[in-house]
Amino acid sequence: MSRTALLVVAKSPVPGLVKTRMCPPATPAEAARIAAASLLDTIDAVRDTARARPVLALSGDLDAAVGGVELRDALRGWTVLGQRGDGFPARLAAAHLDTAAAHPGLPVVQIGMDTPQVTPDLLTEACAALDDADAALGPAEDGGWWAIGFRDPAVASVLGSVPTSRPDTGARTLAALRTAGLRVALLPELTDVDRMGDAVRVAGSVPGSRFSASLPAAHL
């Protein structure tokens, strides 16, 4: 497996601005604590992935975030970029291009902060897929995707035309990749944590994690 830029696209866990689909039953403060734990567990998995150059493309202010000090400590040694672009699809495409500019010549694999159950082994599999394919796509249970990678990050421009947060986002993304003539490797399906029911199910698969500990007992 070649060295790979491993990109996390995330939103700062600020109460009222993150994981709003969990509210109710969670309060905005509880949702932000869950988001912070999810991001910290994701950062750990990326840090422990062999031959990965860790990158974070962040929206929002860590100074206002739950767990902001711990997040800053965890991100030491990372390349931290701001998100840019009009709308989330454009920000995704720009994050790939900005990562490529920061780490020229490396393929880029991108994940979000919604899969705290991700492991270094899964991330290694995603990176290694680009040895034999032009792109890699990890489908999500809700019809979206949890990971996407490009051997040539410039090709990530196709993401700018695919609407997100839809039950057919994953299918549309796969179709766009194939229409662009890319050979696509499919990764294992994971559950995105968007609502409290998702969080409870995922927490059960990662006992002892920050994420599992962040869920209020009243919602388990």
N, C-alpha and C positions, 0 to 999 in steps of 0.2 A: 504494500500500500504506500502510495506517495504521500508526502506531507500535504495537509489540507487545511484551509482556513475554515474553522468551525464557527459559524455565525449564529448568535442568538438575537432575535428581534423581540424586543420587550418594551413594556410600558412601566414607568415608575409606579410602585405600589402606593399610590396616594389615595386615602379614603375618599370615596365619592367619585373617583375617576377610573377605577380599575375593578374588574370582576363585578360589574353592576348587575349582570344577569343572575347573580347569586342573592340579590337583595330584592325582596325577602326570599328565604327566611333569615339570611345573614344580615347583620348591620353593615353599613359601609366600612366601619373600622375592622370588623371581623373579616370582611371580604379582602381588605387590604393586607391583613396579616396572613391570610391564606395565599394571596398572590406573592407576598414577599417570601414565604416559605417555599412556594413552588419555584420561584426564580433562583433562590439559593441552592435548592437541590439540583436544579438544572445546571447551574454554574459548577457545582461539584462534579457532575457527570462529565461536563465538557473538559474541566481541568484534568480529569483522570483518563481522558482518551488519548491514547498514544499517537504521536506524530501530528497532533492538532495544534494549530495556531488559534487561540481563542479570541473571538471578536464579539463585542456587544454593540448593537445598534439600538439606542435608547430614545424613547419618547417620554418627555416629562422630566421633573426635577427630583433628583435623589435627596436633596436637602429637605424636601417636604414629605419624603416617603417613610412608611413604616419600615423599620429595619435599615434605614439609610446608611448608618455607620457600618453595620455588618456587611451590607452590600458593597460599600466602597472598599472595605478590607478584602472581601472575596475577589474583587476585580483588579487587585494589584497585579501588574504584569500583563493585563489584557489590553487590546486595542479597543477603545471605547469611542464610538461614533454617534453623532446625533442623526436622527431620522430626518429625511427631507422628502418633499413631494406632496402633490395635491391628491389626497385620498390614499387609503392603505395599499391598494395594488401598486401605485406609483412609488410608495415608500419602500415596499418590498424590493422592487426592481432596483431602486437607487441604492439600497443597502448592499446588494450584491456588487454593484459597480464600485461603490465606495470601499468595500472590503477588498476588491481586486486591486484598487489603486493603492491601498495600504499594504497589500501583500502580493506584489506582482508575480504572475506566473503560477499561482496556486489555484487549484480548483476550490470551489466554495460549496459547503453544505450548510444549509440554514434550518434552524428549528425555532420554535417559539418558547414561551414560558408556561405553556398549558399542558405539558406532559412531564410532570415531576417524577414519573415512574421510569423515565428514560435512563438507560445504563450506558457506561462506556462501551460495553460489547455491542449494543445496538448502534451507537454512534460510529464505532469502528466499522461495522458492517455497511453503514451508509456511506462512509468515506471510501471504503474499498470498492464499492459498487462502481465508482467512477473510473476505476482502472480499466473496465471493460465496456462501459456505457457512456453515452454523452450526458445523460441526466439520470437522477434518481428521485423517486417520489414515494413518500410514505403516506398511505391513505389513513384517514381518521374515521372512526366509527360513525361520526355524524355526517359524513359525506364530504368533509373537507380534506385537508392533509396536515400532517404534523411535521414533515421534513421534506425538503427539496434541495437538490444539489445539481451543480453544473460543472462539467470539466472545463468549459470555457464560460466564465462568469458573464461575459458580454451577452450571452444568449438569454440571460435572465430578464432581458427587456420584454420577453413574451409575457411575463407576469403582469405587466402594466395593463393588459387588456382583459384580464380574467377577473370577474367580480368575486369578492370574497364574502364569507359569512352566509353562504347559501348551501342548501343540501346537495347541490350539484357542482360545487366549487372544485372538488377533487376530479370529477369526470371532465369538467371543462378544462382544468389544468392539464390533465393527461392528454386530452385531444389537442390542446395548443402545442404541447411539446412534440407530439407525433406529427402534427401538421407542419411544424418547423423542420421536420426530417430528422429528429433526434432519436437515437436508440435509448430507450428508457428502462431502467432497472426498477422494479417495484420492491419496496421494503415492507416489513411486517406492519399490520394495522395496529394502531393504538387508539386509546380513548382520550380525546381532548377534555380538559376540565373547564367547562363553561358555566355549569349550573351546580347547585349543591348536590343533586343526585349523582352527577359525574364525580364530584369530589369525594363523596363517601365511597363509591366503588373503587376509585383509584387509590384512596388512602388504605383500603383493605389489602391492596397488593404490595404496599411498601410500608409495612409496620416498622416502627422505630425511626422513620424519616422525620425531618422537620415538617414536611407537608402533612403527614398523618397527625403529628402532635398539634398542628395549627388549627385543626377542625374543632369547633366548640362541641363539647360533649352533648349539648342539647340537640345537635343536628345529626348525631351519629345513630 
